[in-house]
């Protein structure tokens, strides 16, 4: 059976990639090598600039509320998925996904997360646009838990991804998470506001109790509970129920 993304997966918004715009993006990041805090004055939305860095320039990106990270050291995360449980530096090969982590105020509003960015690969080299899903705990979402944050631009040379994962007949899924086993020094950082995130009003809310049931089932090797919502379905698909 062929794998088909369900309609709650949101595609990357369309955007015009004309030469003058991409040249302006390139000038900005090249200037960032001497001034690490990027002064963004371009008309294009920031997410388009970040997507250009990931898709055309080979950078990877990391979102954080912290503005003073000089070097990213490998860390051991609490992740039930094998790739995400390595002692590593984690980033995204996508421009929008890390913005979600930058703008969430998890210090003031602790919450579990369900999120993903992926592309579907078909035979004969057909690859879909990036698709996204974002969810935080329902009660936390109602409290508007957002604040300005930072997206760090990292050199991509030491990063690797999980590879394409079979998802159906002649179909694979590639998640935009990448990891480096070595420390990484950022090239630059960009301040982002909640309004810069193109899916701000499409973040879903989930039930943390159900999420814990998924985590316990995975830890004990039991069958996963049947999903009752898109959030649970994505959690089951990703096998990333804690982050």
Secondary structure, 3 states (H helix, E strand, C coil): CCCCCCCCCEECCCCCCCHHHHHHHHHHHHHCCCCCECCCCCCCCHHHHHHHHHHHCCCEEEEECCCCCCCECCEECCCCCCHHHCEEEEEECCCCHHHHHHHECCCCCCCCEEEEEEEEEEHHHCECCCEEEEEEEHHHHCCCCECCEEEEEECCCCCEECCCEEEECCEEEEECEEEECCCECEEEEEEECHHHCCCHHHCEEECHHHHHHHHHHHHCCCCCCCCCCHHHHHHHHHCCCCC
